[in-house]
Amino acid sequence: MKKNVAFPSAGLSLAGILYTPDSHTGAPLPAVVVSHPAGGVKEQTASIYAERLAREGYAALVFDAAYQGESEGTPRGLENPFQRAEDVRAAVTYLTTRDDIDPARIGALGICASGGYVPFAAQTDHRIKAVATVSGADVGDLFRRGLGRTQGPEVLQGLLDQAGALRTAEAKGEAPTMQNWVPESPEGMPEGSLYREGSEYYYTERGYHCRSNTGWVLRSIDQIAQYDSYAMVRLISPRPLLMIVGSEADTGYFSREAIEQADEPKELFVIDGATHVDLYDKDEYVTPALAKLTAFFADNLAA
């Protein structure tokens, strides 16, 4: 079963979908907040995971981040990592107010960029009892150093120069300048790369959604640049951390390094043959990821 819900985050109303088991009797359920990738919306990969978690007996809440999808906030497409983390905390708060949710049994799952936002939020939100990621990435590091950390520092400095100028332009009434998350065509992009895969997912029937914001407000860079998903990842302990990554993901170093920095209990679970975006929706990879997640939450959100 699923129902549309709404809840506040820093003064903005967020649109969500709450999935619950068809067999739910009304007793308080364990719950998982599921947060979507940058540029995505709740109806895409986040709902694939949430719906299947609900089949396993969990309430699962997906939502559109502030400034995106059906949620409030202008300019549309703003990507503020600190707001994104606040949205996760707000989703947890909403669940704790519901009579059909057990507030002592709430976990969180972040996919792609939310695989950074969810651990970041959980570092200081002790209500999140179990933390999991799928294809986790740190958007701050991506923009500071590029994918694979091959980007020179001058690129970021140029973007920050633009951000300041764009803030001034918006103050004078100009429309926000947008930048694509991934290219509209995969042509010329390396096979298996995050950006090629993103194009093949977001711009085709496979993953396209009319509200998916494939562009971001360029001036967001001055908020993104100072954000670090995993700098304080040790604060999650003694709560458990599970990070799921494909063996072929070019973003896999984020999860490996985060697990190295985290304190116990922690686990890196590698799905053989999967790339970053394969774990969004391809059943041969999503199924083992869900099996691992179900066991993880069963162990750590037990009554």
N, C-alpha and C positions, 0 to 999 in steps of 0.2 A: 504494500500500500504506500501511497505517497500523497502528500498534501503540500500546498504552497503556504509558506510562512514568511514573516517579516520580523526583523528585530533591529534595534539601534546600534550604531557603532560610531562613537565620537560625533554624535549629533546627526548622523546620516542614517536613513532607513535602508537596510540591506534586504534583498529579496533572496529567499531560500526555498529549498525543497526538503522536506523531512520524509525519509523513507523508513518504514517500520515493517516488521515481519507480518505476513498475512495471517499468521496464527496468533498474533498478539492478543492476550487476554485482558490487558489493561494494567497488569502488574508493572512496576517500574523496570525499565529496560537499561542494560548497558548501552552506551552510545559512543559514536565516533564522529567527530567533525572531519569532513573531507574538503580540502582546499584546492582550488584549481590552478593550473599553470598560468604564467603571465600571458596575457592576450587571449586566454580561454574564457569560457563561461561554465556555469554549473551544469548545463545540459550535456557537456561533452564527456571527457574521460572521468571527471569527478563523479558523474552520475553512474557511469559503468561500475566503478568501484563501490559506490554507496548502495546501489541496488543489490549487488551481489552480497555485500555485508549484511543487508537486511534479510536476505534469504537465510543467512546463518544465525539469525536471532538478535541482531543489533538494530538499534535505531541509528540511522546515518543521516547527518545533516550536511547538505551541500548549499553553497550560497555564492552569489556574485559579489566579487570584491567591490568596495566603494569606488565610485567613478566608472564602473564597468557594468556590462550586461543590463539587468533590470534594476540594479541598485542605484541609489541617489549619488549625487556628487558631480560637480563641474570644476574644471573642464573634463569632458569625457575622454577616457583613456589615460588619465593621470596614473602613473605607477609610483606610488610612494611606499617603499618597503615598510616604513614604520606604521603607516595606516594599514597596510596588508596584515602585519602582525597584530595590530589592534583589532582588526576584523576577526581574526581567529579567536582572540580572547573574548570578543563580544559574542561569537557563536557559542562558546562554552558557557558564558553567562546566560544566554537565552536557554540553553538546555537545562541548566540548573534550576530554572524557574518553572519547568514543566512537571506536572504530577506524574506523567508517564515515563519519566527518565530518572534513573538513580544517579544523583549528583556525585556520589562517591565512585562511580564507574564510568568515567568519561575519558576517552582517548582521542587522539588526533592523527590524521594522515595528510601529508602534503605531497603533491605531485609536481615535478619540475621545479619552477621557482618557489612554489609553496613547500617544496622539500627543503627550502631554506627558511621560509617564513614560519612554518609550523615549529621547527626546533627552536627558532629564535624566540617565538612567543612562549614556548614551553619552558624555556630557561628560567623564567620568573613567574610563570603561572602554575602553581603547584596543584591546581585542580585538574590539570591534564595528567592522568595517571600512567599513560603509555603513549610513546611517541614513535611514529613510523613515517617513512618517506619512500617514494617511488621515483626513480630517476631524479634525485635531488640535485639542485644547482644553486649556487650563490650568485644572484644577479649583480651584487656589488663587485665581486671579483671578476665576473664576466665583462663588465664595462670598464673596470680599471685596467685589466690586463688582457682581455680578449679570450676567446675560446682556445684552450690549450696554452694560454699565457704567452702568446707570441706577439702581442700588441705592444708597441712602444709607448712610453708615457706621454708623448706629445699628442697622441690621439685623444686621451682623456682631457688634457689641458685645452685642446681646441673645442671639445664638446662643452666644457665648463664655461669657456668664453661665450659660446653660443647661448648657453642657458641663461646667463645674466642678461644678454641682449634681448632674449625672447621674453623674459619677465618684464622688461621695460616695454617691449612692443605690446604685450598683452595689456599692460596698465594703460596704454594709449588707445586701447580698443581693438587691436588686431586679433585675429583668430589664432588660437594655439597652433603651433607647427607640429605636425605629426611625423613619426618615423615608423617604418614597418619593423615588426619583430623579426619576420623572416621574409625572404624574397617571394614575390608573387609567383615566380616560376622557378623550378629546380634546375633549370638549364645552366650549366657551367659550374654547379656546385658539386663537390666531391660526393661520391656514393657513400651512404651511411652517415653523413655529417648531420649534426643537429639542425642546421639551417635548411639543408635539402629536405630532410625528413619533415621538418615543420611546414615547409611549403606544400609537400605532398599530403599532409594531414589537413591543414587549415584551409587550403584553397581548393580542395577537391571534395567530392561527395562523401568521401571517407569520414572526414571530421568537420566539414563546414557547418557553421551555424550562423544565422543571420545577425545575431547579437554579439558574436565573437569579435572582439576588438583587436584586429590584427595589427593595429598601429598603436603607438604610445606617444604621449605628449613629450616632445624632445627636452623641454626644460626640466622634466623629471630627473634628468641626469644629476642635477646638483643634490638631490636627495638620495638617489641610488648610489652615488660614488662613495659616500661615507658609511654605507651600510655593510656589515659583515655578519653573515648568517651564523657562523660557527665559532666565532672568537671566544664565546663563553659557553660552548656546548657542554663543558664539564658540569655546569649547573643543573643539567637534566638529572644526573645521578642523585639519589639511588633509584630513581624511576627508570624504566627500561627504554632503550633506544634501538629500533630496528631500521636499517637502511637497505632498501632493495634496489639493485642496479643490474642492468644488462651487461654481459661480458664484453659486448662490442660497443658500448656507449662511449662516445667521445667526451662525455661529461662525467664519466665514472670516477675521475680523480677527486671530485668534490666529496662523494660519499666515502671513499677510501680514507681521505685525509681527515674528514670529520670523525669517523670511527676511531682513527688513531688518537685523536685529541680527546675524545669522550672518555669518561670513566665508566666502569661497569655498573650495571649490566648493559651490554651493548652487543650488537651483531650486525655484520655485513652479510647480506644474502645475495649471491650472484646467480642470475638466471642465464644459463648458457645460450649463446647465440643471439641474444636480444640486444637491440640498440636502444637509444634513449626513448624515441617515440614509439618503438614497438610495444613498450609497456603501457602505452596509452589505451590501446584498443585491440591489439591482436590476440585472439583467444589463446593461441598456443603459448603465449607468454603471460597474459593476464591471469590465466587459470592457476599456474604455479605461484604467482605473486599473491593471489587471493587465498590460496591454501595456506601460505606462510603467514599472511596477515591474520587470517581467521584463528590459527593456532596461537599466534602472538597475543591477540586481544583476549582470547579465551583464557590464556594463562595469567594475564595481567589485569583483566577487568572482571575477575571472578567475584561472585557474591561473597 
